[in-house]
Amino acid sequence: MDFLSIAIILFILLETSNVIILYFKPDSKLGNGVAVFNGWEKSKKDPEIHEFIKYLVYWVAGTKLIFIVLLVVILLTGKPVTKLLSVVALILSILSFYWRLYPIIKKLDKGGNITPQGYSKTIGVMIASFIVVFLVALILYFIFL
């Protein structure tokens, strides 16, 4: 099995756990459950807002599920160039986290709206780790080509 496939499988496993948590345990603070956001509990006081928030959480889960299934198809049927380009696409799409999401979660964390405090740094490092794993897989792929 090549390095790109291994990196993709690791990503699939991690994202699958996130999807399970988002669909079935959104109140969790594990695996990117939304309970780290203090606003999750506050939204429960307003049923209309909470339903909207749940809709967005399930939308995120559904979008992640689409990516997971597409990656499985790529693993099973994709040629090496397809896997290579998929990993590049994953790196670029994951980098978008730092453009829009990271500034927001960092601001929420700084304002005391995230529990545990400092979670924005944890998630920032975790997302950077994904990127590093994919970059290492790319480098190893080209070294051992």
Buried (B, 14 or more C-beta within 10 A) or exposed (E): EBBBBEBBBBBBEBBBEBBEBBBEBBEBBEBBBBBBBBEBEEBEEEEEEBEEBBEEBEEBBEEBBEBBEEBBEBBEEBEEEBBBBBBBEBBEEBEEBBEEBBEEBBEBBEEEBBBEEEBBEEBBEEBBEBBEBBBEBBEBBEEEE
